[in-house]
Every structure is written in structure tokens, then in C-alpha cells.
Amino acid sequence: MTPNGCHNRPPFRTIQPMQDGWYMDGVTRTPRMIEVPFRMTTDCQYSRDPMGLGQKDPRCEGCRWKAKTETKE
């Protein structure tokens, strides 16, 4: 069985380059690039599914991004 595509993926970048309009570079238009902070969550949301599907999925076994289950004593 092959693991999910996100299994042990590299961490997301903390900053994303994005275009913020254009500027004239002599005769041509050139895109103006800015850096925007990455604001999405970096941990696995599939393993936090309220129905528990991500915790039971065998393709998620051993993934470093899988949320830890809370043990009740």
C-alpha cells in the first residue's frame, strides 16, 4: 500500500513569493515581487478529522505530521 502524498513531506516554507503589480523596467513591464508570510497551519488536518478517519488510515502510519492522539487515563 502506498502512503499518502503528504507522508513525511518536507516542511512548508515560512515565506511565499507573490506578485504585487508591475513596474516599468525601461521599455518592458516587469512583475513586482513581494514576500508574504505563510499563514496556513503546518500540521496534518486529516489526522484531526472529527470522524477519526486520519487516525485509522493505514497510509498515515509513521508519518511525522500526524497529530498525536490524546490518551485518557
SVG drawing of the C-alpha trace seen along z (x, -y; Angstrom):
<svg xmlns="http://www.w3.org/2000/svg" viewBox="-17 -53 32 55">
<polyline fill="none" stroke="black" stroke-width="0.4" points="0.0,0.0 1.5,-3.4 1.5,-6.2 -0.5,-9.4 1.2,-12.1 1.8,-14.3 3.5,-11.4 6.7,-12.8 6.8,-15.7 9.4,-18.5 8.2,-21.3 6.4,-24.2 8.3,-27.4 7.8,-30.2 7.6,-32.9 5.9,-32.7 6.9,-35.0 3.9,-36.7 3.3,-39.2 2.2,-42.7 1.6,-44.6 4.0,-45.7 6.7,-48.3 8.3,-49.6 11.8,-48.3 12.9,-50.6 10.5,-49.6 9.0,-46.4 6.7,-45.6 8.3,-43.6 6.4,-41.9 6.9,-43.4 7.5,-40.5 7.0,-40.7 7.4,-38.1 4.3,-37.1 4.3,-35.0 2.9,-31.5 -0.3,-31.6 -1.8,-28.2 -1.4,-25.5 1.7,-23.3 0.4,-20.2 -1.8,-17.5 -5.5,-18.3 -6.6,-14.9 -5.5,-13.2 -7.6,-15.7 -10.7,-14.7 -13.7,-14.6 -14.7,-11.1 -11.2,-9.8 -10.5,-8.7 -7.0,-10.1 -6.1,-8.3 -7.4,-4.9 -5.9,-5.3 -3.0,-2.8 -1.4,-5.0 -0.7,-7.5 1.2,-5.1 4.6,-6.6 4.0,-10.0 5.8,-12.8 2.9,-15.2 0.2,-13.0 -1.5,-14.5 -0.9,-12.6 -4.0,-11.1 -4.7,-12.1 -4.7,-9.2 -7.4,-9.3 -6.4,-7.8"/>
</svg>
